[in-house]
Amino acid sequence: MAGSPPDGGYPTGASVWAVVVAGGSGTRFGGYKQFMTLGGREVVDWSLDAANRACAGVVLVVPAEVLERYAGRASAVVAGGRTRAESVRSGLRVVPPEARVIVVHDAARPLSAPQLWAEVIAAIESGADAAVPCVPVSDTIKQRQDDGRLVTLERASLLAVQTPQAFSAASLRAAHAGGADATDDAALVEAIGGRVVSVPGEVSNIKVTAPVDLQVAETLMAVRAPAGGAP
C-alpha cells in the first residue's frame, strides 16, 4: 500500500520509505496503547495515514502476537523485537535497498502533521544524515546524581525530541549495523559521527504514554479538524 502525495506535493518519491514502530508492550500504559481507539480508529491508523501521505512505502512493526491481525495494513508488516532499536532493525530489513531516505515514526504519536514529515525529509535531501523535530523544554529539569542529590540543568539549552525522524538510508543502516540500543535512532547516528540537525517540532505532536493522553489527543483532534480535516 504505497502512499501518494496530495495536491501541492511533498519532497517524496519511491526513494522515501517509513518505518512505523508499533512494537511496544505498553507497560506504562497498561496495554497496547498503539492499538487503543482514538477518534473512532486505532492510534496506529492515524500514524500510518501520516506515513502514507509522505512516503512511497511504509513498514509497520508490531508485536509478534498480533502480526496476523495487522497483516496487509502497510506495504510490509513485521514482528518487532525486545527493544525499540530491535524493532526498528526488524523494519529496516524489509525496506527496499533502493530507498535513499528512511523516516522512523512512533505509532504512539498520532497527531504528526504533514508539514513536519515534509520538513524532516527535506533536511535529508539537503544533505543531513538525520533530522529530528525538537521543541523547547518548558519544565525545569533536574538530574539525579548517584548519591541522590539533584542538579538543575540549564533549561535554555534543552530540547525535547519527537518523531517522525528522517535519515539518509545509508546512515541509518550503518548506525544499526552494530546492534546498539538507544531511546531514539538519532542517538545511534550521533554515535557514529553522523550530522544530526533539528527542525521545529509541534507541541500538539504528543506521544500517547498514559490513558489521559488519549483524552488530550481527542481534544487536539477536535480543535484541528475544522481547519484541515485529518490531524
Contacts in CASP RR format, 6 or more apart in sequence:
PFRMAT RR
TARGET T0000
AUTHOR 0000-0000-0000
METHOD contacts of the structure
MODEL  1
MAGSPPDGGYPTGASVWAVVVAGGSGTRFGGYKQFMTLGGREVVDWSLDA
ANRACAGVVLVVPAEVLERYAGRASAVVAGGRTRAESVRSGLRVVPPEAR
VIVVHDAARPLSAPQLWAEVIAAIESGADAAVPCVPVSDTIKQRQDDGRL
VTLERASLLAVQTPQAFSAASLRAAHAGGADATDDAALVEAIGGRVVSVP
GEVSNIKVTAPVDLQVAETLMAVRAPAGGAP
1 52 0 8 1.000
1 57 0 8 1.000
1 58 0 8 1.000
1 72 0 8 1.000
1 73 0 8 1.000
1 74 0 8 1.000
1 75 0 8 1.000
2 52 0 8 1.000
2 56 0 8 1.000
2 57 0 8 1.000
2 75 0 8 1.000
3 52 0 8 1.000
3 53 0 8 1.000
3 54 0 8 1.000
3 55 0 8 1.000
3 56 0 8 1.000
3 57 0 8 1.000
3 58 0 8 1.000
4 52 0 8 1.000
4 53 0 8 1.000
5 12 0 8 1.000
5 13 0 8 1.000
5 53 0 8 1.000
5 54 0 8 1.000
6 53 0 8 1.000
6 114 0 8 1.000
10 53 0 8 1.000
10 54 0 8 1.000
10 114 0 8 1.000
10 117 0 8 1.000
10 118 0 8 1.000
10 121 0 8 1.000
11 118 0 8 1.000
11 121 0 8 1.000
11 122 0 8 1.000
11 125 0 8 1.000
12 54 0 8 1.000
12 55 0 8 1.000
12 56 0 8 1.000
12 118 0 8 1.000
12 121 0 8 1.000
13 55 0 8 1.000
13 56 0 8 1.000
14 56 0 8 1.000
14 98 0 8 1.000
15 56 0 8 1.000
15 98 0 8 1.000
15 99 0 8 1.000
15 100 0 8 1.000
15 101 0 8 1.000
16 54 0 8 1.000
16 55 0 8 1.000
16 56 0 8 1.000
16 57 0 8 1.000
16 99 0 8 1.000
16 100 0 8 1.000
16 101 0 8 1.000
16 102 0 8 1.000
16 103 0 8 1.000
16 121 0 8 1.000
17 55 0 8 1.000
17 56 0 8 1.000
17 57 0 8 1.000
17 58 0 8 1.000
17 59 0 8 1.000
17 75 0 8 1.000
17 95 0 8 1.000
17 96 0 8 1.000
17 99 0 8 1.000
17 101 0 8 1.000
17 102 0 8 1.000
17 103 0 8 1.000
18 51 0 8 1.000
18 54 0 8 1.000
18 55 0 8 1.000
18 57 0 8 1.000
18 58 0 8 1.000
18 59 0 8 1.000
18 102 0 8 1.000
18 103 0 8 1.000
18 104 0 8 1.000
18 105 0 8 1.000
18 164 0 8 1.000
19 58 0 8 1.000
19 59 0 8 1.000
19 61 0 8 1.000
19 88 0 8 1.000
19 91 0 8 1.000
19 92 0 8 1.000
19 95 0 8 1.000
19 102 0 8 1.000
19 103 0 8 1.000
19 104 0 8 1.000
19 105 0 8 1.000
20 44 0 8 1.000
20 47 0 8 1.000
20 48 0 8 1.000
20 51 0 8 1.000
20 58 0 8 1.000
20 59 0 8 1.000
20 60 0 8 1.000
20 61 0 8 1.000
20 74 0 8 1.000
20 105 0 8 1.000
20 106 0 8 1.000
20 107 0 8 1.000
21 61 0 8 1.000
21 84 0 8 1.000
21 87 0 8 1.000
21 88 0 8 1.000
21 104 0 8 1.000
21 105 0 8 1.000
21 106 0 8 1.000
21 107 0 8 1.000
22 34 0 8 1.000
22 35 0 8 1.000
22 44 0 8 1.000
22 47 0 8 1.000
22 60 0 8 1.000
22 61 0 8 1.000
22 62 0 8 1.000
22 107 0 8 1.000
22 108 0 8 1.000
23 34 0 8 1.000
23 61 0 8 1.000
23 62 0 8 1.000
23 63 0 8 1.000
23 80 0 8 1.000
23 81 0 8 1.000
23 87 0 8 1.000
23 107 0 8 1.000
24 32 0 8 1.000
24 34 0 8 1.000
24 63 0 8 1.000
24 84 0 8 1.000
24 87 0 8 1.000
25 31 0 8 1.000
25 32 0 8 1.000
25 63 0 8 1.000
26 32 0 8 1.000
26 33 0 8 1.000
26 34 0 8 1.000
28 209 0 8 1.000
28 210 0 8 1.000
29 36 0 8 1.000
29 208 0 8 1.000
29 209 0 8 1.000
29 210 0 8 1.000
29 211 0 8 1.000
32 63 0 8 1.000
32 66 0 8 1.000
33 43 0 8 1.000
33 108 0 8 1.000
33 208 0 8 1.000
33 209 0 8 1.000
33 214 0 8 1.000
34 42 0 8 1.000
34 43 0 8 1.000
34 44 0 8 1.000
34 47 0 8 1.000
34 107 0 8 1.000
34 108 0 8 1.000
34 208 0 8 1.000
35 42 0 8 1.000
35 43 0 8 1.000
35 44 0 8 1.000
35 66 0 8 1.000
36 42 0 8 1.000
36 43 0 8 1.000
36 208 0 8 1.000
36 214 0 8 1.000
37 43 0 8 1.000
37 214 0 8 1.000
38 46 0 8 1.000
38 110 0 8 1.000
38 208 0 8 1.000
38 214 0 8 1.000
38 217 0 8 1.000
38 218 0 8 1.000
38 221 0 8 1.000
39 218 0 8 1.000
39 221 0 8 1.000
43 107 0 8 1.000
43 108 0 8 1.000
43 110 0 8 1.000
43 208 0 8 1.000
43 214 0 8 1.000
43 217 0 8 1.000
44 60 0 8 1.000
44 70 0 8 1.000
44 73 0 8 1.000
44 107 0 8 1.000
44 110 0 8 1.000
45 110 0 8 1.000
46 110 0 8 1.000
46 111 0 8 1.000
46 230 0 8 1.000
46 231 0 8 1.000
47 105 0 8 1.000
47 106 0 8 1.000
47 107 0 8 1.000
47 108 0 8 1.000
47 109 0 8 1.000
47 110 0 8 1.000
47 112 0 8 1.000
48 58 0 8 1.000
48 60 0 8 1.000
48 73 0 8 1.000
48 74 0 8 1.000
48 107 0 8 1.000
49 230 0 8 1.000
50 105 0 8 1.000
50 110 0 8 1.000
50 112 0 8 1.000
50 113 0 8 1.000
50 114 0 8 1.000
50 117 0 8 1.000
50 164 0 8 1.000
51 57 0 8 1.000
51 58 0 8 1.000
51 74 0 8 1.000
51 103 0 8 1.000
51 105 0 8 1.000
51 117 0 8 1.000
51 164 0 8 1.000
52 58 0 8 1.000
52 74 0 8 1.000
53 114 0 8 1.000
53 117 0 8 1.000
54 103 0 8 1.000
54 114 0 8 1.000
54 117 0 8 1.000
54 118 0 8 1.000
54 121 0 8 1.000
54 164 0 8 1.000
55 103 0 8 1.000
55 117 0 8 1.000
57 74 0 8 1.000
57 75 0 8 1.000
58 74 0 8 1.000
58 75 0 8 1.000
58 76 0 8 1.000
59 74 0 8 1.000
59 75 0 8 1.000
59 76 0 8 1.000
59 77 0 8 1.000
59 78 0 8 1.000
59 91 0 8 1.000
59 94 0 8 1.000
59 95 0 8 1.000
60 70 0 8 1.000
60 73 0 8 1.000
60 74 0 8 1.000
60 76 0 8 1.000
60 77 0 8 1.000
60 78 0 8 1.000
60 107 0 8 1.000
61 77 0 8 1.000
61 78 0 8 1.000
61 79 0 8 1.000
61 80 0 8 1.000
61 87 0 8 1.000
61 88 0 8 1.000
61 90 0 8 1.000
61 91 0 8 1.000
62 69 0 8 1.000
62 70 0 8 1.000
62 77 0 8 1.000
62 78 0 8 1.000
62 79 0 8 1.000
62 80 0 8 1.000
63 79 0 8 1.000
63 80 0 8 1.000
64 79 0 8 1.000
64 80 0 8 1.000
64 81 0 8 1.000
67 77 0 8 1.000
67 78 0 8 1.000
67 79 0 8 1.000
70 77 0 8 1.000
71 77 0 8 1.000
76 91 0 8 1.000
76 94 0 8 1.000
78 90 0 8 1.000
78 91 0 8 1.000
78 93 0 8 1.000
78 94 0 8 1.000
79 90 0 8 1.000
80 86 0 8 1.000
80 87 0 8 1.000
80 90 0 8 1.000
80 91 0 8 1.000
81 87 0 8 1.000
81 90 0 8 1.000
83 181 0 8 1.000
84 181 0 8 1.000
84 183 0 8 1.000
85 176 0 8 1.000
85 179 0 8 1.000
85 180 0 8 1.000
85 181 0 8 1.000
85 182 0 8 1.000
85 185 0 8 1.000
85 188 0 8 1.000
86 181 0 8 1.000
88 104 0 8 1.000
88 176 0 8 1.000
88 185 0 8 1.000
89 176 0 8 1.000
89 179 0 8 1.000
92 102 0 8 1.000
92 172 0 8 1.000
92 173 0 8 1.000
92 176 0 8 1.000
95 102 0 8 1.000
95 169 0 8 1.000
99 169 0 8 1.000
100 168 0 8 1.000
100 169 0 8 1.000
101 121 0 8 1.000
101 124 0 8 1.000
101 125 0 8 1.000
101 166 0 8 1.000
101 167 0 8 1.000
101 168 0 8 1.000
101 169 0 8 1.000
102 166 0 8 1.000
102 167 0 8 1.000
102 168 0 8 1.000
102 169 0 8 1.000
102 172 0 8 1.000
103 117 0 8 1.000
103 120 0 8 1.000
103 121 0 8 1.000
103 164 0 8 1.000
103 165 0 8 1.000
103 166 0 8 1.000
103 167 0 8 1.000
104 163 0 8 1.000
104 164 0 8 1.000
104 165 0 8 1.000
104 166 0 8 1.000
104 167 0 8 1.000
104 172 0 8 1.000
104 185 0 8 1.000
105 112 0 8 1.000
105 163 0 8 1.000
105 164 0 8 1.000
105 165 0 8 1.000
106 163 0 8 1.000
106 207 0 8 1.000
108 207 0 8 1.000
108 208 0 8 1.000
108 209 0 8 1.000
109 162 0 8 1.000
109 163 0 8 1.000
109 164 0 8 1.000
109 205 0 8 1.000
109 206 0 8 1.000
109 207 0 8 1.000
109 208 0 8 1.000
110 208 0 8 1.000
110 217 0 8 1.000
110 231 0 8 1.000
111 202 0 8 1.000
111 204 0 8 1.000
111 205 0 8 1.000
111 206 0 8 1.000
111 217 0 8 1.000
111 220 0 8 1.000
111 221 0 8 1.000
111 224 0 8 1.000
111 231 0 8 1.000
112 162 0 8 1.000
112 163 0 8 1.000
112 164 0 8 1.000
112 202 0 8 1.000
112 205 0 8 1.000
113 202 0 8 1.000
113 204 0 8 1.000
113 205 0 8 1.000
113 231 0 8 1.000
116 133 0 8 1.000
116 164 0 8 1.000
116 199 0 8 1.000
116 201 0 8 1.000
116 202 0 8 1.000
116 205 0 8 1.000
117 164 0 8 1.000
117 166 0 8 1.000
119 131 0 8 1.000
119 133 0 8 1.000
119 199 0 8 1.000
119 200 0 8 1.000
120 131 0 8 1.000
120 132 0 8 1.000
120 133 0 8 1.000
120 164 0 8 1.000
120 165 0 8 1.000
120 166 0 8 1.000
120 199 0 8 1.000
121 131 0 8 1.000
121 166 0 8 1.000
123 131 0 8 1.000
123 166 0 8 1.000
123 197 0 8 1.000
123 199 0 8 1.000
124 130 0 8 1.000
124 131 0 8 1.000
124 166 0 8 1.000
124 167 0 8 1.000
124 168 0 8 1.000
127 168 0 8 1.000
127 195 0 8 1.000
128 168 0 8 1.000
128 195 0 8 1.000
128 196 0 8 1.000
128 197 0 8 1.000
129 167 0 8 1.000
129 168 0 8 1.000
129 171 0 8 1.000
129 189 0 8 1.000
129 194 0 8 1.000
129 195 0 8 1.000
129 196 0 8 1.000
130 165 0 8 1.000
130 166 0 8 1.000
130 167 0 8 1.000
130 168 0 8 1.000
130 171 0 8 1.000
130 172 0 8 1.000
130 185 0 8 1.000
130 186 0 8 1.000
130 189 0 8 1.000
130 190 0 8 1.000
130 194 0 8 1.000
130 195 0 8 1.000
130 196 0 8 1.000
130 197 0 8 1.000
131 165 0 8 1.000
131 166 0 8 1.000
131 167 0 8 1.000
131 196 0 8 1.000
131 197 0 8 1.000
131 198 0 8 1.000
131 199 0 8 1.000
132 161 0 8 1.000
132 162 0 8 1.000
132 163 0 8 1.000
132 165 0 8 1.000
132 184 0 8 1.000
132 186 0 8 1.000
132 196 0 8 1.000
132 197 0 8 1.000
132 198 0 8 1.000
132 199 0 8 1.000
133 161 0 8 1.000
133 162 0 8 1.000
133 163 0 8 1.000
133 164 0 8 1.000
133 165 0 8 1.000
133 198 0 8 1.000
133 199 0 8 1.000
133 200 0 8 1.000
133 201 0 8 1.000
133 202 0 8 1.000
133 205 0 8 1.000
134 159 0 8 1.000
134 160 0 8 1.000
134 161 0 8 1.000
134 162 0 8 1.000
134 198 0 8 1.000
134 199 0 8 1.000
134 200 0 8 1.000
134 201 0 8 1.000
135 159 0 8 1.000
135 160 0 8 1.000
135 162 0 8 1.000
135 200 0 8 1.000
135 201 0 8 1.000
135 202 0 8 1.000
135 203 0 8 1.000
136 158 0 8 1.000
136 159 0 8 1.000
136 160 0 8 1.000
137 155 0 8 1.000
137 158 0 8 1.000
137 159 0 8 1.000
137 160 0 8 1.000
139 155 0 8 1.000
140 152 0 8 1.000
140 155 0 8 1.000
141 152 0 8 1.000
141 153 0 8 1.000
141 155 0 8 1.000
141 158 0 8 1.000
142 150 0 8 1.000
142 151 0 8 1.000
142 152 0 8 1.000
142 153 0 8 1.000
143 150 0 8 1.000
143 151 0 8 1.000
143 152 0 8 1.000
143 153 0 8 1.000
144 150 0 8 1.000
145 151 0 8 1.000
159 198 0 8 1.000
161 184 0 8 1.000
161 186 0 8 1.000
162 201 0 8 1.000
162 202 0 8 1.000
162 205 0 8 1.000
162 207 0 8 1.000
163 184 0 8 1.000
165 184 0 8 1.000
165 185 0 8 1.000
165 186 0 8 1.000
167 175 0 8 1.000
167 185 0 8 1.000
167 186 0 8 1.000
167 189 0 8 1.000
171 189 0 8 1.000
171 192 0 8 1.000
171 194 0 8 1.000
172 185 0 8 1.000
172 189 0 8 1.000
174 192 0 8 1.000
175 185 0 8 1.000
175 188 0 8 1.000
175 189 0 8 1.000
175 191 0 8 1.000
175 192 0 8 1.000
176 185 0 8 1.000
176 188 0 8 1.000
180 188 0 8 1.000
180 191 0 8 1.000
182 188 0 8 1.000
182 191 0 8 1.000
186 196 0 8 1.000
189 196 0 8 1.000
190 196 0 8 1.000
204 220 0 8 1.000
204 224 0 8 1.000
206 213 0 8 1.000
206 216 0 8 1.000
206 217 0 8 1.000
206 220 0 8 1.000
207 213 0 8 1.000
208 214 0 8 1.000
208 217 0 8 1.000
220 231 0 8 1.000
221 231 0 8 1.000
224 231 0 8 1.000
225 231 0 8 1.000
END
